[in-house]
Amino acid sequence: MKEGIHPKYHEDCTVTCGCGNSFTTGSTLQKITVEICSACHPFFTGTQKFVDTAGRVEKFQKKFGSNYFKPKTPNKG
């Protein structure tokens, strides 16, 4: 392996989930934040959960305006 081209490996990387669960693993990053982990994912827990990712619809409407979804009136003439 070439020296000096590989990122530093951290054996004590802390992964923190949005549900409050945290665990330690190895990574090239010291700290990782995730939205869903195995403690709150529906596949592992067997429960349905709605995840709103920072109001995507509201963000779109703010960017393009609320008239974007209204039907266009045909031009006559």
Biopython code that builds the backbone (N, CA, C, O; Angstrom):
import numpy as np
from Bio.PDB.StructureBuilder import StructureBuilder

atoms = [
    (1, "MET", "N", (0.840, -1.191, 0.000)),
    (1, "MET", "CA", (0.000, 0.000, 0.000)),
    (1, "MET", "C", (0.877, 1.243, 0.000)),
    (1, "MET", "O", (1.936, 1.270, 0.626)),
    (2, "LYS", "N", (0.429, 2.260, -0.702)),
    (2, "LYS", "CA", (1.148, 3.526, -0.700)),
    (2, "LYS", "C", (0.909, 4.243, 0.617)),
    (2, "LYS", "O", (-0.185, 4.180, 1.179)),
    (3, "GLU", "N", (1.912, 4.908, 1.095)),
    (3, "GLU", "CA", (1.805, 5.666, 2.334)),
    (3, "GLU", "C", (1.192, 7.045, 2.067)),
    (3, "GLU", "O", (1.488, 7.678, 1.053)),
    (4, "GLY", "N", (0.344, 7.498, 2.976)),
    (4, "GLY", "CA", (-0.176, 8.857, 2.930)),
    (4, "GLY", "C", (-1.369, 9.097, 2.023)),
    (4, "GLY", "O", (-1.816, 10.240, 1.922)),
    (5, "ILE", "N", (-1.908, 8.086, 1.357)),
    (5, "ILE", "CA", (-3.058, 8.331, 0.484)),
    (5, "ILE", "C", (-4.368, 7.808, 1.069)),
    (5, "ILE", "O", (-5.441, 8.125, 0.554)),
    (6, "HIS", "N", (-4.298, 7.028, 2.116)),
    (6, "HIS", "CA", (-5.497, 6.440, 2.703)),
    (6, "HIS", "C", (-6.005, 7.298, 3.857)),
    (6, "HIS", "O", (-5.202, 7.855, 4.606)),
    (7, "PRO", "N", (-7.328, 7.415, 4.014)),
    (7, "PRO", "CA", (-7.868, 8.197, 5.132)),
    (7, "PRO", "C", (-7.611, 7.485, 6.458)),
    (7, "PRO", "O", (-7.420, 6.270, 6.501)),
    (8, "LYS", "N", (-7.612, 8.258, 7.529)),
    (8, "LYS", "CA", (-7.387, 7.696, 8.865)),
    (8, "LYS", "C", (-8.610, 6.886, 9.287)),
    (8, "LYS", "O", (-9.746, 7.328, 9.116)),
    (9, "TYR", "N", (-8.370, 5.711, 9.835)),
    (9, "TYR", "CA", (-9.443, 4.828, 10.293)),
    (9, "TYR", "C", (-9.657, 5.025, 11.788)),
    (9, "TYR", "O", (-8.710, 4.932, 12.569)),
    (10, "HIS", "N", (-10.900, 5.299, 12.191)),
    (10, "HIS", "CA", (-11.251, 5.488, 13.601)),
    (10, "HIS", "C", (-12.001, 4.250, 14.073)),
    (10, "HIS", "O", (-13.054, 3.920, 13.528)),
    (11, "GLU", "N", (-11.478, 3.573, 15.066)),
    (11, "GLU", "CA", (-12.132, 2.376, 15.591)),
    (11, "GLU", "C", (-13.277, 2.704, 16.534)),
    (11, "GLU", "O", (-14.085, 1.831, 16.852)),
    (12, "ASP", "N", (-13.359, 3.942, 16.984)),
    (12, "ASP", "CA", (-14.391, 4.329, 17.952)),
    (12, "ASP", "C", (-15.336, 5.384, 17.374)),
    (12, "ASP", "O", (-15.602, 6.400, 18.016)),
    (13, "CYS", "N", (-15.839, 5.144, 16.166)),
    (13, "CYS", "CA", (-16.794, 6.039, 15.527)),
    (13, "CYS", "C", (-18.154, 5.897, 16.207)),
    (13, "CYS", "O", (-18.639, 4.784, 16.409)),
    (14, "THR", "N", (-18.760, 7.020, 16.557)),
    (14, "THR", "CA", (-20.066, 7.012, 17.203)),
    (14, "THR", "C", (-21.146, 7.295, 16.166)),
    (14, "THR", "O", (-21.103, 8.315, 15.478)),
    (15, "VAL", "N", (-22.117, 6.385, 16.058)),
    (15, "VAL", "CA", (-23.247, 6.546, 15.143)),
    (15, "VAL", "C", (-24.462, 6.918, 15.986)),
    (15, "VAL", "O", (-24.831, 6.190, 16.908)),
    (16, "THR", "N", (-25.086, 8.060, 15.666)),
    (16, "THR", "CA", (-26.238, 8.542, 16.417)),
    (16, "THR", "C", (-27.442, 8.596, 15.482)),
    (16, "THR", "O", (-27.366, 9.149, 14.386)),
    (17, "CYS", "N", (-28.549, 8.017, 15.928)),
    (17, "CYS", "CA", (-29.778, 7.977, 15.134)),
    (17, "CYS", "C", (-30.727, 9.082, 15.590)),
    (17, "CYS", "O", (-30.593, 9.610, 16.694)),
    (18, "GLY", "N", (-31.678, 9.423, 14.738)),
    (18, "GLY", "CA", (-32.687, 10.416, 15.066)),
    (18, "GLY", "C", (-33.615, 9.978, 16.185)),
    (18, "GLY", "O", (-34.233, 10.817, 16.841)),
    (19, "CYS", "N", (-33.722, 8.652, 16.414)),
    (19, "CYS", "CA", (-34.587, 8.141, 17.475)),
    (19, "CYS", "C", (-33.913, 8.220, 18.841)),
    (19, "CYS", "O", (-34.565, 7.997, 19.862)),
    (20, "GLY", "N", (-32.610, 8.534, 18.876)),
    (20, "GLY", "CA", (-31.889, 8.633, 20.138)),
    (20, "GLY", "C", (-30.938, 7.478, 20.383)),
    (20, "GLY", "O", (-30.111, 7.541, 21.292)),
    (21, "ASN", "N", (-31.041, 6.428, 19.591)),
    (21, "ASN", "CA", (-30.154, 5.284, 19.737)),
    (21, "ASN", "C", (-28.762, 5.650, 19.231)),
    (21, "ASN", "O", (-28.632, 6.372, 18.242)),
    (22, "SER", "N", (-27.728, 5.161, 19.898)),
    (22, "SER", "CA", (-26.363, 5.378, 19.432)),
    (22, "SER", "C", (-25.544, 4.124, 19.699)),
    (22, "SER", "O", (-25.796, 3.389, 20.655)),
    (23, "PHE", "N", (-24.556, 3.893, 18.834)),
    (23, "PHE", "CA", (-23.660, 2.755, 18.999)),
    (23, "PHE", "C", (-22.301, 3.114, 18.412)),
    (23, "PHE", "O", (-22.159, 4.119, 17.714)),
    (24, "THR", "N", (-21.307, 2.284, 18.702)),
    (24, "THR", "CA", (-19.939, 2.533, 18.278)),
    (24, "THR", "C", (-19.529, 1.508, 17.234)),
    (24, "THR", "O", (-19.836, 0.323, 17.363)),
    (25, "THR", "N", (-18.840, 1.963, 16.210)),
    (25, "THR", "CA", (-18.355, 1.106, 15.144)),
    (25, "THR", "C", (-17.057, 1.684, 14.606)),
    (25, "THR", "O", (-16.563, 2.680, 15.135)),
    (26, "GLY", "N", (-16.503, 1.089, 13.580)),
    (26, "GLY", "CA", (-15.301, 1.605, 12.950)),
    (26, "GLY", "C", (-15.627, 2.288, 11.643)),
    (26, "GLY", "O", (-16.473, 1.810, 10.888)),
    (27, "SER", "N", (-14.962, 3.412, 11.360)),
    (27, "SER", "CA", (-15.209, 4.165, 10.143)),
    (27, "SER", "C", (-14.068, 5.133, 9.898)),
    (27, "SER", "O", (-13.201, 5.327, 10.750)),
    (28, "THR", "N", (-14.082, 5.736, 8.717)),
    (28, "THR", "CA", (-13.111, 6.780, 8.431)),
    (28, "THR", "C", (-13.587, 8.125, 8.966)),
    (28, "THR", "O", (-12.831, 9.097, 8.947)),
    (29, "LEU", "N", (-14.823, 8.198, 9.442)),
    (29, "LEU", "CA", (-15.363, 9.392, 10.085)),
    (29, "LEU", "C", (-15.403, 9.187, 11.584)),
    (29, "LEU", "O", (-15.545, 8.054, 12.044)),
    (30, "GLN", "N", (-15.281, 10.259, 12.360)),
    (30, "GLN", "CA", (-15.335, 10.125, 13.813)),
    (30, "GLN", "C", (-16.765, 10.078, 14.327)),
    (30, "GLN", "O", (-17.048, 9.431, 15.336)),
    (31, "LYS", "N", (-17.675, 10.770, 13.625)),
    (31, "LYS", "CA", (-19.056, 10.868, 14.087)),
    (31, "LYS", "C", (-19.987, 10.764, 12.887)),
    (31, "LYS", "O", (-19.766, 11.427, 11.874)),
    (32, "ILE", "N", (-21.039, 9.928, 12.991)),
    (32, "ILE", "CA", (-22.014, 9.758, 11.916)),
    (32, "ILE", "C", (-23.407, 9.967, 12.499)),
    (32, "ILE", "O", (-23.712, 9.460, 13.579)),
    (33, "THR", "N", (-24.257, 10.714, 11.786)),
    (33, "THR", "CA", (-25.644, 10.919, 12.187)),
    (33, "THR", "C", (-26.537, 10.337, 11.099)),
    (33, "THR", "O", (-26.386, 10.664, 9.922)),
    (34, "VAL", "N", (-27.479, 9.466, 11.501)),
    (34, "VAL", "CA", (-28.394, 8.829, 10.562)),
    (34, "VAL", "C", (-29.832, 9.122, 10.960)),
    (34, "VAL", "O", (-30.103, 9.484, 12.104)),
    (35, "GLU", "N", (-30.759, 8.964, 10.007)),
    (35, "GLU", "CA", (-32.177, 9.203, 10.282)),
    (35, "GLU", "C", (-32.863, 7.954, 10.822)),
    (35, "GLU", "O", (-33.717, 8.051, 11.703)),
    (36, "ILE", "N", (-32.498, 6.784, 10.306)),
    (36, "ILE", "CA", (-33.141, 5.531, 10.694)),
    (36, "ILE", "C", (-32.064, 4.493, 10.976)),
    (36, "ILE", "O", (-31.107, 4.360, 10.213)),
    (37, "CYS", "N", (-32.221, 3.757, 12.078)),
    (37, "CYS", "CA", (-31.278, 2.694, 12.423)),
    (37, "CYS", "C", (-32.061, 1.393, 12.630)),
    (37, "CYS", "O", (-33.274, 1.354, 12.429)),
    (38, "SER", "N", (-31.372, 0.353, 13.025)),
    (38, "SER", "CA", (-32.033, -0.936, 13.215)),
    (38, "SER", "C", (-32.975, -0.933, 14.420)),
    (38, "SER", "O", (-33.845, -1.798, 14.518)),
    (39, "ALA", "N", (-32.818, 0.016, 15.329)),
    (39, "ALA", "CA", (-33.701, 0.085, 16.498)),
    (39, "ALA", "C", (-35.055, 0.709, 16.168)),
    (39, "ALA", "O", (-36.032, 0.486, 16.883)),
    (40, "CYS", "N", (-35.119, 1.493, 15.083)),
    (40, "CYS", "CA", (-36.383, 2.156, 14.750)),
    (40, "CYS", "C", (-36.861, 1.863, 13.325)),
    (40, "CYS", "O", (-37.914, 2.365, 12.934)),
    (41, "HIS", "N", (-36.136, 1.078, 12.543)),
    (41, "HIS", "CA", (-36.540, 0.771, 11.174)),
    (41, "HIS", "C", (-37.723, -0.197, 11.187)),
    (41, "HIS", "O", (-37.707, -1.172, 11.939)),
    (42, "PRO", "N", (-38.759, 0.056, 10.360)),
    (42, "PRO", "CA", (-39.948, -0.797, 10.359)),
    (42, "PRO", "C", (-39.662, -2.263, 10.040)),
    (42, "PRO", "O", (-40.367, -3.140, 10.539)),
    (43, "PHE", "N", (-38.665, -2.548, 9.236)),
    (43, "PHE", "CA", (-38.344, -3.935, 8.903)),
    (43, "PHE", "C", (-37.889, -4.712, 10.142)),
    (43, "PHE", "O", (-38.243, -5.881, 10.299)),
    (44, "PHE", "N", (-37.123, -4.087, 11.007)),
    (44, "PHE", "CA", (-36.603, -4.754, 12.191)),
    (44, "PHE", "C", (-37.565, -4.708, 13.369)),
    (44, "PHE", "O", (-37.588, -5.633, 14.181)),
    (45, "THR", "N", (-38.375, -3.628, 13.478)),
    (45, "THR", "CA", (-39.278, -3.493, 14.624)),
    (45, "THR", "C", (-40.653, -4.082, 14.365)),
    (45, "THR", "O", (-41.340, -4.472, 15.309)),
    (46, "GLY", "N", (-41.074, -4.155, 13.096)),
    (46, "GLY", "CA", (-42.395, -4.683, 12.775)),
    (46, "GLY", "C", (-43.503, -3.666, 12.933)),
    (46, "GLY", "O", (-44.678, -4.028, 12.867)),
    (47, "THR", "N", (-43.163, -2.393, 13.141)),
    (47, "THR", "CA", (-44.166, -1.341, 13.281)),
    (47, "THR", "C", (-44.002, -0.331, 12.158)),
    (47, "THR", "O", (-42.893, -0.098, 11.676)),
    (48, "GLN", "N", (-45.118, 0.271, 11.741)),
    (48, "GLN", "CA", (-45.107, 1.283, 10.701)),
    (48, "GLN", "C", (-44.781, 2.624, 11.328)),
    (48, "GLN", "O", (-45.287, 2.946, 12.403)),
    (49, "LYS", "N", (-43.933, 3.417, 10.664)),
    (49, "LYS", "CA", (-43.547, 4.714, 11.186)),
    (49, "LYS", "C", (-43.458, 5.697, 10.034)),
    (49, "LYS", "O", (-42.861, 5.387, 9.002)),
    (50, "PHE", "N", (-44.046, 6.883, 10.194)),
    (50, "PHE", "CA", (-43.979, 7.915, 9.176)),
    (50, "PHE", "C", (-42.736, 8.749, 9.412)),
    (50, "PHE", "O", (-42.515, 9.256, 10.512)),
    (51, "VAL", "N", (-41.927, 8.887, 8.375)),
    (51, "VAL", "CA", (-40.697, 9.660, 8.478)),
    (51, "VAL", "C", (-40.818, 10.867, 7.569)),
    (51, "VAL", "O", (-40.880, 10.717, 6.348)),
    (52, "ASP", "N", (-40.851, 12.055, 8.140)),
    (52, "ASP", "CA", (-40.902, 13.280, 7.364)),
    (52, "ASP", "C", (-39.485, 13.822, 7.266)),
    (52, "ASP", "O", (-38.864, 14.162, 8.273)),
    (53, "THR", "N", (-38.988, 13.898, 6.054)),
    (53, "THR", "CA", (-37.613, 14.341, 5.858)),
    (53, "THR", "C", (-37.588, 15.824, 5.554)),
    (53, "THR", "O", (-37.514, 16.231, 4.394)),
    (54, "ALA", "N", (-37.649, 16.608, 6.575)),
    (54, "ALA", "CA", (-37.483, 18.066, 6.516)),
    (54, "ALA", "C", (-38.490, 18.764, 5.619)),
    (54, "ALA", "O", (-38.137, 19.734, 4.948)),
    (55, "GLY", "N", (-39.733, 18.302, 5.587)),
    (55, "GLY", "CA", (-40.803, 18.974, 4.859)),
    (55, "GLY", "C", (-40.502, 19.189, 3.391)),
    (55, "GLY", "O", (-40.436, 20.332, 2.939)),
    (56, "ARG", "N", (-40.320, 18.127, 2.644)),
    (56, "ARG", "CA", (-39.941, 18.249, 1.234)),
    (56, "ARG", "C", (-40.996, 18.969, 0.411)),
    (56, "ARG", "O", (-40.662, 19.749, -0.480)),
    (57, "VAL", "N", (-42.280, 18.713, 0.704)),
    (57, "VAL", "CA", (-43.349, 19.373, -0.054)),
    (57, "VAL", "C", (-43.328, 20.869, 0.221)),
    (57, "VAL", "O", (-43.436, 21.670, -0.707)),
    (58, "GLU", "N", (-43.189, 21.254, 1.484)),
    (58, "GLU", "CA", (-43.153, 22.666, 1.834)),
    (58, "GLU", "C", (-41.929, 23.348, 1.228)),
    (58, "GLU", "O", (-42.005, 24.498, 0.795)),
    (59, "LYS", "N", (-40.812, 22.646, 1.199)),
    (59, "LYS", "CA", (-39.591, 23.200, 0.608)),
    (59, "LYS", "C", (-39.778, 23.423, -0.896)),
    (59, "LYS", "O", (-39.333, 24.435, -1.438)),
    (60, "PHE", "N", (-40.443, 22.466, -1.572)),
    (60, "PHE", "CA", (-40.714, 22.593, -3.004)),
    (60, "PHE", "C", (-41.655, 23.762, -3.265)),
    (60, "PHE", "O", (-41.425, 24.552, -4.182)),
    (61, "GLN", "N", (-42.718, 23.878, -2.461)),
    (61, "GLN", "CA", (-43.683, 24.957, -2.658)),
    (61, "GLN", "C", (-43.051, 26.316, -2.389)),
    (61, "GLN", "O", (-43.395, 27.301, -3.041)),
    (62, "LYS", "N", (-42.141, 26.373, -1.445)),
    (62, "LYS", "CA", (-41.454, 27.624, -1.157)),
    (62, "LYS", "C", (-40.548, 28.019, -2.320)),
    (62, "LYS", "O", (-40.423, 29.199, -2.648)),
    (63, "LYS", "N", (-39.926, 27.030, -2.934)),
    (63, "LYS", "CA", (-39.003, 27.294, -4.032)),
    (63, "LYS", "C", (-39.728, 27.674, -5.321)),
    (63, "LYS", "O", (-39.331, 28.625, -5.994)),
    (64, "PHE", "N", (-40.792, 26.939, -5.673)),
    (64, "PHE", "CA", (-41.477, 27.144, -6.938)),
    (64, "PHE", "C", (-42.820, 27.845, -6.816)),
    (64, "PHE", "O", (-43.435, 28.158, -7.836)),
    (65, "GLY", "N", (-43.289, 28.099, -5.618)),
    (65, "GLY", "CA", (-44.566, 28.777, -5.433)),
    (65, "GLY", "C", (-45.706, 27.779, -5.343)),
    (65, "GLY", "O", (-45.593, 26.654, -5.829)),
    (66, "SER", "N", (-46.792, 28.183, -4.727)),
    (66, "SER", "CA", (-47.918, 27.278, -4.527)),
    (66, "SER", "C", (-48.764, 27.126, -5.782)),
    (66, "SER", "O", (-49.638, 26.260, -5.819)),
    (67, "ASN", "N", (-48.537, 27.937, -6.815)),
    (67, "ASN", "CA", (-49.315, 27.857, -8.056)),
    (67, "ASN", "C", (-48.790, 26.786, -8.995)),
    (67, "ASN", "O", (-49.368, 26.593, -10.064)),
    (68, "TYR", "N", (-47.747, 26.097, -8.654)),
    (68, "TYR", "CA", (-47.124, 25.121, -9.538)),
    (68, "TYR", "C", (-48.066, 23.972, -9.879)),
    (68, "TYR", "O", (-48.046, 23.476, -11.005)),
    (69, "PHE", "N", (-48.901, 23.537, -8.914)),
    (69, "PHE", "CA", (-49.769, 22.387, -9.116)),
    (69, "PHE", "C", (-51.145, 22.754, -9.648)),
    (69, "PHE", "O", (-51.936, 21.860, -9.950)),
    (70, "LYS", "N", (-51.450, 24.016, -9.772)),
    (70, "LYS", "CA", (-52.751, 24.426, -10.280)),
    (70, "LYS", "C", (-52.805, 24.175, -11.785)),
    (70, "LYS", "O", (-51.808, 24.364, -12.481)),
    (71, "PRO", "N", (-53.984, 23.741, -12.298)),
    (71, "PRO", "CA", (-54.072, 23.468, -13.742)),
    (71, "PRO", "C", (-53.917, 24.753, -14.548)),
    (71, "PRO", "O", (-54.394, 25.818, -14.155)),
    (72, "LYS", "N", (-53.251, 24.627, -15.658)),
    (72, "LYS", "CA", (-53.021, 25.779, -16.545)),
    (72, "LYS", "C", (-54.272, 25.971, -17.406)),
    (72, "LYS", "O", (-54.870, 25.003, -17.875)),
    (73, "THR", "N", (-54.654, 27.228, -17.604)),
    (73, "THR", "CA", (-55.793, 27.512, -18.457)),
    (73, "THR", "C", (-55.307, 27.673, -19.893)),
    (73, "THR", "O", (-54.314, 28.357, -20.139)),
    (74, "PRO", "N", (-56.000, 27.048, -20.841)),
    (74, "PRO", "CA", (-55.557, 27.137, -22.242)),
    (74, "PRO", "C", (-55.757, 28.551, -22.784)),
    (74, "PRO", "O", (-56.738, 29.225, -22.468)),
    (75, "ASN", "N", (-54.815, 28.973, -23.598)),
    (75, "ASN", "CA", (-54.920, 30.300, -24.239)),
    (75, "ASN", "C", (-55.880, 30.228, -25.412)),
    (75, "ASN", "O", (-55.757, 29.362, -26.278)),
    (76, "LYS", "N", (-56.826, 31.137, -25.433)),
    (76, "LYS", "CA", (-57.791, 31.191, -26.536)),
    (76, "LYS", "C", (-57.450, 32.391, -27.402)),
    (76, "LYS", "O", (-57.459, 33.537, -26.955)),
    (77, "GLY", "N", (-57.160, 32.099, -28.604)),
    (77, "GLY", "CA", (-57.008, 33.232, -29.448)),
    (77, "GLY", "C", (-55.888, 33.267, -30.315)),
    (77, "GLY", "O", (-55.716, 34.229, -31.063)),
]
sb = StructureBuilder()
sb.init_structure("model")
sb.init_model(0)
sb.init_chain("A")
sb.init_seg("    ")
for serial, (resi, resn, name, xyz) in enumerate(atoms, 1):
    if name == "N":
        sb.init_residue(resn, " ", resi, " ")
    sb.init_atom(name, np.array(xyz, "f"), 0.0, 1.0, " ", f" {name:<3s}", serial, name[0])
structure = sb.get_structure()
